[in-house]
Amino acid sequence: MDYSTFFLILSFFLTFIYALILSSRRNWRLPPGPYPFPIIGNILKLGDNPHVSLATLSKRYGPLMSLKLGSRTTIVVSSPEIAKEFFHTHDRSFSSRSIPEAARVVEHHKFSIVWLPAGDQWRRLRRITKENLFSVQCLDTSELLREEKVHELIDHVDQCCKHEKAVNVGAAAFTTMLNIFSNLVFSMDFAQYDSISSQEFKDTVWALMEVGGKANIVDYFPILKPIDPQGLVRWVYVCGRKLLTIFDRVIDQRLERRSSSSFYDDNSSMDVLESLLNLNLKDEPEFGRDDMRHLFLDIFLAGTDTISSTLEWAVSELIRNPDKMEMARLELTELVKNEGRNIQEQDISQLPYLQAIIKETLRLHPAAPFLIPHQAIHDVEVQGFIVPKNSQILFNVWAMGRDPKMWLDPETFMPERFLDVEIDYKGQNFELIPFGAGRRICPGLNFAHRMLHMVLGSLIQKFDWKLVGNIRPQDMDMKEKFGITLQRNAPLMAIPIKL
């Protein structure tokens, strides 16, 4: 063997040894966690409700914990103090996203404000979204539209009341949110409260949320991607293409109408779509049709199910706690007693108990129990441990909301806990961050804040509620079903009673 060959082999050998040592040191400095099995790692530890399983594990291994999920290193944060260190001290280092395979379907991750890295494209999308949809000015301008859609919900519930018909509370709230967004964006309704009606968009959104909430083995073992053993990627592709096709159809119809000389006499057409088309043609030539379609996909998927599921949990908790519902109703009655009017958005600041109910619901039932997974841009030292580059980071806000070290009697629905404390969910109080925190905080937070109070306040101001089959409130099924959002195990079916 000549010297050149010998030194080449020696070089490869030493490089391999160095890599092993580096990997060993890195693993040695990982946060504590259960010992992983070969190949599968700690996947079996997740169970059907990973947020509960990981909360239990964190009691043994600590609030900063590491797991191996297949080939992916996952860091789980389960305390407000450590969450603050991630979101505040090292916000930029953890601002990337761990992208599931389902988000790569139809190349959504290349255009999505949810999945893009926090770079120039993401900042441009976030600015455009705020300026055209979620700014205070936009929200104030569209207030009458939201009030109209909430009134339609109350009319639907009133009709059910007259016929002593049960209301699927989550589905009704979902239809309301879907129509609010479709009118804001396209100036049209996308769904009807009559479930018999043909509702292509609503059915497709529901299907996509259901499929997207299932654990996909391809995310843990990328080598299985070509096989797609569960068929989830194929199904997401079908649903995703269907929604994008609907958006294309609406955009094409609008472009055709814009070519008409009479179009600009129609004030109702000045919606988000119109603003974005103007933006595309004038100020933002880089904001193309793909950006537009995928932004719409984010808006409808992120905004409908999260708010409707939270409302369903809130009504469920109030039915179980009729004294809390009565206190909220008395607060509403006292506010409008001399005017005999419906609740309005301007009233929210004067309804501390209703605000406390929303906070308590979000504490117990956060819509996204792990938030949207973050990813480390590079190795970062936290609490003396190494969070390695490209590791997935889960913030178990469900566990934080039920931590007995933070909350008195944490399993009890007790809105009063928020009456005498300055705790909000806008990203500064890390014991309550259902919308996230830092630069990746949910851009629709203020919209959700208004809608949660408006819809819940309207439902309890006008109606009392009883369960189907005269089931006692204390016997109600309150089990959770894990998915993209934390759903009730069984839909809330309740009969409204006119007050």
LINHU-V548321 format. One record per residue. PSI is psi in radians with two decimals (999 if undefined). Layout:
psi=PSI
psi=PSI
This chain:
psi=2.19
psi=2.90
psi=-0.67
psi=-0.73
psi=-0.73
psi=-0.84
psi=-0.52
psi=-0.81
psi=-0.74
psi=-0.68
psi=-0.80
psi=-0.72
psi=-0.80
psi=-0.65
psi=-0.72
psi=-0.76
psi=-0.72
psi=-0.72
psi=-0.71
psi=-0.74
psi=-0.76
psi=-0.76
psi=-0.71
psi=-0.76
psi=-0.73
psi=-0.81
psi=-0.60
psi=-0.54
psi=0.08
psi=2.65
psi=2.71
psi=2.75
psi=2.99
psi=2.57
psi=2.27
psi=2.50
psi=2.71
psi=2.47
psi=-1.06
psi=-0.30
psi=-2.27
psi=0.36
psi=-0.66
psi=-0.28
psi=-0.27
psi=-0.79
psi=-2.93
psi=-0.44
psi=1.44
psi=-0.58
psi=-0.60
psi=-0.78
psi=-0.77
psi=-0.52
psi=-0.71
psi=-0.76
psi=-0.63
psi=-0.44
psi=-0.45
psi=-0.71
psi=-0.16
psi=2.90
psi=-0.16
psi=1.88
psi=2.60
psi=2.54
psi=2.83
psi=1.95
psi=1.67
psi=-2.12
psi=0.05
psi=2.23
psi=2.22
psi=2.28
psi=2.27
psi=2.18
psi=2.23
psi=0.34
psi=2.60
psi=-0.64
psi=-0.78
psi=-0.62
psi=-0.69
psi=-0.68
psi=-0.67
psi=-0.86
psi=-0.47
psi=-1.02
psi=-0.73
psi=0.59
psi=-0.82
psi=-0.68
psi=-0.43
psi=0.41
psi=-0.04
psi=3.05
psi=2.47
psi=1.92
psi=2.05
psi=2.75
psi=-0.58
psi=-0.55
psi=-0.27
psi=-0.21
psi=2.50
psi=0.43
psi=0.59
psi=-0.61
psi=-0.31
psi=-0.24
psi=-0.14
psi=2.30
psi=-0.40
psi=-0.72
psi=-0.26
psi=2.57
psi=2.75
psi=1.15
psi=-2.77
psi=-0.78
psi=-0.74
psi=-0.77
psi=-0.67
psi=-0.76
psi=-0.71
psi=-0.70
psi=-0.79
psi=-0.71
psi=-0.77
psi=-0.83
psi=-0.49
psi=-0.12
psi=-0.81
psi=0.08
psi=2.80
psi=-0.71
psi=-0.77
psi=-0.73
psi=-0.71
psi=-0.70
psi=-0.63
psi=0.20
psi=-0.76
psi=-0.65
psi=-0.80
psi=-0.71
psi=-0.69
psi=-0.75
psi=-0.62
psi=-0.67
psi=-0.68
psi=-0.65
psi=-0.80
psi=-0.66
psi=-0.73
psi=-0.78
psi=-0.66
psi=-0.71
psi=-0.71
psi=-0.65
psi=-0.78
psi=-0.57
psi=0.18
psi=0.76
psi=2.40
psi=2.54
psi=2.27
psi=1.70
psi=-0.78
psi=-0.76
psi=-0.69
psi=-0.74
psi=-0.65
psi=-0.79
psi=-0.72
psi=-0.85
psi=-0.68
psi=-0.75
psi=-0.54
psi=-0.84
psi=-0.71
psi=-0.56
psi=-0.66
psi=-0.72
psi=-0.76
psi=-0.06
psi=0.72
psi=2.71
psi=2.45
psi=-0.12
psi=2.83
psi=2.70
psi=-0.43
psi=1.90
psi=-0.24
psi=-0.44
psi=2.70
psi=2.09
psi=1.29
psi=-0.81
psi=-0.84
psi=-0.80
psi=-0.67
psi=-0.72
psi=-0.79
psi=-0.80
psi=-0.72
psi=-0.69
psi=-0.68
psi=-0.83
psi=-0.74
psi=-0.38
psi=-0.13
psi=2.50
psi=2.25
psi=2.03
psi=-0.40
psi=-0.52
psi=-0.49
psi=-0.48
psi=1.45
psi=-0.39
psi=-0.37
psi=0.00
psi=-0.80
psi=-0.42
psi=-0.63
psi=1.09
psi=-0.52
psi=-0.17
psi=0.21
psi=-0.70
psi=-0.71
psi=-0.70
psi=-0.70
psi=-0.65
psi=-0.77
psi=-0.84
psi=-0.75
psi=-0.76
psi=-0.64
psi=-0.77
psi=-0.76
psi=-0.60
psi=-0.69
psi=-0.78
psi=-0.74
psi=-0.72
psi=-0.75
psi=-0.73
psi=-0.77
psi=-0.71
psi=-0.69
psi=-0.74
psi=-0.64
psi=-0.71
psi=-0.60
psi=-0.46
psi=-0.18
psi=2.43
psi=-0.43
psi=-0.08
psi=-0.76
psi=-0.02
psi=-0.15
psi=1.77
psi=-0.42
psi=-0.26
psi=-0.07
psi=1.22
psi=-2.98
psi=-0.72
psi=-0.78
psi=-0.74
psi=-0.71
psi=-0.61
psi=-0.71
psi=-0.70
psi=-0.76
psi=-0.68
psi=-0.45
psi=-1.29
psi=-0.45
psi=1.27
psi=-0.37
psi=-0.21
psi=1.60
psi=-2.99
psi=-0.70
psi=-0.75
psi=-0.73
psi=-0.87
psi=-0.76
psi=-0.49
psi=-0.74
psi=-0.70
psi=-0.77
psi=-0.80
psi=-0.83
psi=-0.68
psi=-0.75
psi=-0.51
psi=-0.39
psi=-0.98
psi=-0.65
psi=-0.82
psi=-0.75
psi=-0.66
psi=-0.65
psi=-0.72
psi=-0.69
psi=-0.72
psi=-0.70
psi=-0.81
psi=-0.68
psi=-0.81
psi=-0.63
psi=-0.59
psi=-0.66
psi=-0.39
psi=1.28
psi=-0.49
psi=-0.60
psi=-0.68
psi=-0.71
psi=-0.66
psi=-0.72
psi=-0.69
psi=-0.70
psi=-0.67
psi=-0.75
psi=-0.79
psi=-0.75
psi=-0.62
psi=-0.69
psi=0.26
psi=-0.56
psi=-0.07
psi=-0.38
psi=0.63
psi=3.02
psi=2.80
psi=2.48
psi=2.83
psi=-0.57
psi=-0.25
psi=-0.31
psi=-0.75
psi=-0.31
psi=0.21
psi=1.24
psi=-0.59
psi=-0.66
psi=-0.71
psi=-0.71
psi=-0.62
psi=-0.76
psi=-0.77
psi=-0.76
psi=-0.65
psi=-0.77
psi=-0.50
psi=-0.84
psi=-0.59
psi=1.11
psi=2.38
psi=-0.74
psi=1.68
psi=-0.43
psi=0.22
psi=-2.79
psi=2.26
psi=2.31
psi=3.00
psi=2.43
psi=2.27
psi=-0.57
psi=3.04
psi=2.34
psi=2.37
psi=2.18
psi=2.16
psi=0.56
psi=-0.02
psi=2.86
psi=2.18
psi=1.87
psi=2.69
psi=2.42
psi=0.08
psi=2.57
psi=2.43
psi=2.13
psi=2.23
psi=1.87
psi=1.38
psi=-0.40
psi=-0.78
psi=-0.69
psi=-0.63
psi=-0.24
psi=0.35
psi=2.03
psi=-0.31
psi=-0.39
psi=-0.54
psi=2.33
psi=2.26
psi=1.10
psi=-0.38
psi=-0.10
psi=2.37
psi=1.85
psi=1.42
psi=-0.46
psi=-0.39
psi=-0.35
psi=0.01
psi=-0.58
psi=0.33
psi=2.62
psi=1.27
psi=2.19
psi=3.04
psi=0.55
psi=0.33
psi=0.02
psi=-0.44
psi=1.80
psi=-0.12
psi=-0.19
psi=1.54
psi=0.98
psi=-0.34
psi=0.15
psi=-2.94
psi=3.03
psi=-2.81
psi=-0.33
psi=0.31
psi=2.61
psi=2.13
psi=-0.32
psi=0.31
psi=-0.84
psi=-0.59
psi=-0.83
psi=-0.70
psi=-0.81
psi=-0.79
psi=-0.68
psi=-0.77
psi=-0.71
psi=-0.84
psi=-0.83
psi=-0.77
psi=-0.71
psi=-0.69
psi=-0.58
psi=-0.32
psi=-0.63
psi=-0.44
psi=2.61
psi=2.94
psi=2.45
psi=2.63
psi=2.62
psi=2.45
psi=0.27
psi=0.58
psi=2.39
psi=2.44
psi=-0.67
psi=-0.24
psi=0.09
psi=2.48
psi=1.97
psi=0.36
psi=2.65
psi=2.66
psi=2.01
psi=2.43
psi=-2.76
psi=-0.71
psi=2.75
psi=1.74
psi=2.79
psi=2.55
psi=-0.60
psi=2.41
psi=2.52
psi=1.94
psi=1.99
psi=2.53
psi=2.13
psi=2.53
psi=2.07
psi=2.32
psi=999
